[in-house]
Structures are given as C-alpha cells and as structure tokens.
Amino acid sequence: MQQGDRTGAATMLQTAAKTALQIGDKGAATVLQASATRLQAGEELSEADLKKTRIVSKTVLQE
C-alpha cells in the first residue's frame, strides 16, 4: 500500500472509530482505531486484521 493510500485509509478508519463511539460501540471503535494506528505507523494489516476491520466497519455503517 502506498503512503498516501495508507494515510487516507487511516483517516477514514479514525472517522469510523469516532462514529462508533458516538453510537456507543466501544469494541468497534477499538478495532478501527487500532487498525488506523498500525497504518499510520507504516505497518501492513494482516488478513485477520483486515477481516475484523471490514466487519466492524460494516456494522458501524449499518447502524
């Protein structure tokens, strides 16, 4: 993943984490923020991390 893509993805995940907190889903917020932090640190997300992030993102967006 390119640095610009990583930065954009991290920003999007942080926004989703804030939304999750606003609707009271602390678990989803934690997963989303952890993924954002790893991307900001230049790390790649594992397949398991990507799967968890996708699941909680969809849950937050559907609420």
N, C-alpha and C positions, 0 to 999 in steps of 0.2 A: 504494500500500500504506500502510495506517495505521501510525503509530509503534508501537503495541502489537503489531501483526502482525509488523512488521519485527523488533522485539526478540525475539519468540517464535521467529521463523524463524532469526534469528542464533544464538540459544541452541541450537536444535535442530541447526543446522549445526556448531556448535562441538563438541557432543556426538558427532556423527557423525565429525568430524575426529579426536577423541580415540580413538574406536573404531577408525578406520582406522589410526592409529598403533599401537595395541595389536596389530593383526593384521599389522603390517608394511607397510602400503600407504602409503608416504610421498607418492606422487603424488596419491592421492585425498585425503589429509589436507590437502595444499597447496591443492587446488582448493576443498575445503569451507571451509577457514579463510579463504581469500581472499574467498569469497562472503559469509561471515559478517562479515568486516571491512568490506566495502563496504556491507552492510545497516546495520551499526552506525553507519557514517559518514553515513547518510541517503541513500545513493545507490540508484538502481534498478539491478537486474541486467538486462543485455541478454538478448535471446533466446538468443544463443550461450552466455552465462554460465549461464543457466537450464538449457539443454540439457546442458552439461557437468556441472553440479551434480546434475541428475537422474540422469545416467548413473553417476557415481561413487557417489552415494547408494545406488542400487540394487545396485551391485557390492558395496559395504561390507555392506549389509543381507543379501545372499545368502550371504556367506562364513560 
